[in-house]
Amino acid sequence: MMSNQPKWSETAPRILYEAYPEQDLLPIEPPQPGETIGRFKLRAEDAGDTLFLFLCREADDEIDADEYVARLDRAMRDIACVRDAFRREPCSCDNATSAQPAASRRV
């Protein structure tokens, strides 16, 4: 994984944009060469796609790819717990994660 923060900051927007399903339907231009994730996520506000915006907001110029993936993993566990609640099933997420105070979980 990428650990060099400047490289991460400039590579993350392209990876995120290209990996996003049907990104060609997003009403924003693709990331420009050298555009950091901090700048790109400001433009993502205009995309009108809340999932894409969430993915951009979870990224940050001050983190690396490992931290970003950890944030996505936490979000996926939290989403699974909410899904399970609507299914009226016990939460399938890790109890350690769900026991954390909401302020310490970044979603």
N, C-alpha and C positions, 0 to 999 in steps of 0.2 A: 504494500500500500504506500501511498504517497505520505512522506513525513516532512518534506520540505515545505514550510508554510507558504512562502511566496509562490512556489510552484502549485501547491494545492489551491491557493486563492485564485490563481489565473486558470487553472485546469478544471476546477469544479464546475463552473458555469457550462462549459462545453459538454462535459460528461453528463451532467444533469439534463441538459436540454436534449442531447442526442439520445439518451436512454429513455426519455419520457415518451410513452405511447402517443402517437398521433401529434407530435410536437409541431408538425407543419400546420396544424389547425389553430395553434396559439396565435393570438393577434399581436405578437411582439416579434421583433427581429431576433435572430439567433445572437448569441454572445459574440462580441467583437474580439479580435486578437488582443490579448493583454487586459481585457476587462475582468476585474476581480469579482468574486462572488458578492462582495459587499455592494458593489455598484449594480451588478446584474439583478440582485434581489429587489432593488428599488424599482427597476423596470418591470420586474415580474408582477408588481402590484397591478399593472395594467392588463395582465393576461386574462383576467376574468375566470381563472381556473383555480379554485381554492386548494385543491390537492397539489398542483404545481407550485402555488404560492407557499404552501406549508413546507414542501421540500426545499424550496429556496431559502425560506426563513430559518430552517434548522441548520443550514450551512452558515459558516461564519469565516471571516478572514483570519481569525485568531485560533482556529482549530485545524486539525488535519483530517485526513480521510478516515483514520481509525475512530476518532471521536464522532465524526459524522455518522458512520455506520452504527456506532453504539447508540446515538440519539435515535436513529431510525428503528433499531431493534427495540428500544424502550417504547417508542410510539406504537410499533406493531403489537407489542404485548398489551398496552393500554387499550388499543382498538379492539383486540380480541376479548378483553374483559367486558367492554361495553357491548360488543356483539353477543357474548354469552349471556349477559344480563337480559337482553331482548329475547333471547331464546329460552330464558328462564333456566339456564344451566349454571352450574358452579363455574366460577372464573377459572379458565385454563391457564391464566398467566402465573408467573413466578410470584409466590407469596412475598418474597423479599422486596420485589418491585412495588407491589400493590400496598405494602405496609409503609413505604416511604411517604413522608408528607408531600402533598401536591407541590409545594413550593420548591422542593428539591428535585422533583421530576420535571424535566424539560420536555414539553410536548407542544 
